Amino acid sequence: MGDASGPLPRPEGQPQIYGTQYLTNAGELRPRPIEDPEQMDERRAAVGLEPHAGYDARMREGR
C-alpha cells in the first residue's frame, strides 16, 4: 500500500481517488481521471490531505 507522499495503487485502468497523479497532454498539465470527483476533497480530508484546489495550484506552479 502507498502513503500520502505518493500515489496509492489502483487496479490498471481505474481512475485515481485522491487527485495526486497528473499527466501532460498537448503541453497542458492536468490530473489523471478521478473517481467521483465531487467527493474527492472529502476523501482527501479523511487521509489528512489538503483540498485539491491548493494541491492543483502548486502542481501548476511547478512545486
One Martini backbone bead per residue (centre of mass of N, CA, C, O) as a GRO file, in nm:
protein
   63
    1MET     BB    1   0.100   0.033   0.018
    2GLY     BB    2   0.066   0.355   0.020
    3ASP     BB    3   0.118   0.700   0.065
    4ALA     BB    4   0.086   1.048   0.083
    5SER     BB    5   0.361   1.081  -0.106
    6GLY     BB    6   0.192   0.890  -0.302
    7PRO     BB    7   0.057   0.681  -0.495
    8LEU     BB    8  -0.201   0.471  -0.498
    9PRO     BB    9  -0.296   0.173  -0.563
   10ARG     BB   10  -0.442   0.068  -0.877
   11PRO     BB   11  -0.609  -0.065  -1.096
   12GLU     BB   12  -0.589  -0.101  -1.406
   13GLY     BB   13  -0.776   0.177  -1.539
   14GLN     BB   14  -0.830   0.325  -1.282
   15PRO     BB   15  -0.929   0.574  -1.111
   16GLN     BB   16  -0.850   0.804  -0.906
   17ILE     BB   17  -0.904   0.939  -0.555
   18TYR     BB   18  -0.695   1.213  -0.487
   19GLY     BB   19  -0.541   1.385  -0.721
   20THR     BB   20  -0.202   1.320  -0.752
   21GLN     BB   21  -0.218   1.256  -1.060
   22TYR     BB   22  -0.035   1.355  -1.348
   23LEU     BB   23  -0.052   1.502  -1.680
   24THR     BB   24   0.055   1.554  -2.018
   25ASN     BB   25  -0.144   1.743  -2.265
   26ALA     BB   26  -0.045   1.940  -2.495
   27GLY     BB   27   0.112   2.106  -2.248
   28GLU     BB   28  -0.105   2.014  -2.031
   29LEU     BB   29  -0.175   2.016  -1.698
   30ARG     BB   30  -0.338   1.722  -1.552
   31PRO     BB   31  -0.542   1.520  -1.413
   32ARG     BB   32  -0.617   1.230  -1.376
   33PRO     BB   33  -0.859   1.043  -1.353
   34ILE     BB   34  -1.153   1.075  -1.134
   35GLU     BB   35  -1.320   0.944  -0.882
   36ASP     BB   36  -1.564   1.110  -0.777
   37PRO     BB   37  -1.495   1.437  -0.763
   38GLU     BB   38  -1.710   1.547  -0.553
   39GLN     BB   39  -1.555   1.359  -0.310
   40MET     BB   40  -1.246   1.414  -0.292
   41ASP     BB   41  -1.208   1.609  -0.044
   42GLU     BB   42  -1.313   1.405   0.161
   43ARG     BB   43  -1.097   1.191   0.112
   44ARG     BB   44  -0.854   1.372   0.168
   45ALA     BB   45  -0.928   1.448   0.462
   46ALA     BB   46  -0.931   1.149   0.576
   47VAL     BB   47  -0.589   1.147   0.505
   48GLY     BB   48  -0.465   1.456   0.538
   49LEU     BB   49  -0.547   1.626   0.295
   50GLU     BB   50  -0.577   1.874   0.108
   51PRO     BB   51  -0.731   2.047  -0.097
   52HIS     BB   52  -0.711   2.032  -0.436
   53ALA     BB   53  -0.671   2.329  -0.517
   54GLY     BB   54  -0.394   2.368  -0.378
   55TYR     BB   55  -0.245   2.138  -0.516
   56ASP     BB   56  -0.294   2.229  -0.808
   57ALA     BB   57  -0.150   2.501  -0.791
   58ARG     BB   58   0.133   2.383  -0.727
   59MET     BB   59   0.161   2.207  -0.976
   60ARG     BB   60   0.142   2.452  -1.181
   61GLU     BB   61   0.404   2.592  -1.043
   62GLY     BB   62   0.618   2.343  -0.982
   63ARG     BB   63   0.597   2.204  -0.664
   0.00000   0.00000   0.00000
